[in-house]
Amino acid sequence: MINHPSSPLSKQRNKSGFTLLEVLVSGAVLSVVLLALVMLLSYNIKSDDQARNRVVASELTQEGTDFFRQARNVLGFSGLTDTLSDGTYCLQTLPNMTAVPLENYLSSSPSSCEGYNLNWERTDYKREALVVKLQDQIDITVTVSWLSSNGEVSTSSQMRLRKR
């Protein structure tokens, strides 16, 4: 039986809906679009976490440099020079300047931190200060590091304390 374009059977076939090929193609296009959106969302979350870690690390670095600046103000340059030794100090916790004698806190021999044990907002950080004493100045580099999915990341701040 041959169908003519004007026959009722031919008109019924034209109104029948989507073919299997159209459904498969539209499903594939929708899958690609959804996959791209999920990947973009994942990238944004990862980027947001990295930015948050950098902000926290910057705050911890600033806190470390402020500690040494305040120690110089409390002890004086000569007192700080007498108290400090060249080397790396672990600054996981900083003492209250009025409650703990700074000489006791700083006079311990320099030692680097063992692991990441300064926890702040779901991330473990390590804060160390490298102290180098020169004749009329003290160079201090405070470094905060943490582990990310790409390995160890760090930020640092350098300052030079001079005899006034």
Protein Blocks (a to p, Z undefined) as FASTA:
>chain_A
ZZdfkbmklmmmmmnopcfklmmmmmmmmmmmmmmmmmmmmmmmmmmmmmmmmmmmmmmm
mmmmmmmmmmmmmnommlmmmmpccddddffbacdfklpcfklmmmpccdddedjfbdge
hiacdddddddddfkbccdddddddddfkbccddddddddddZZ
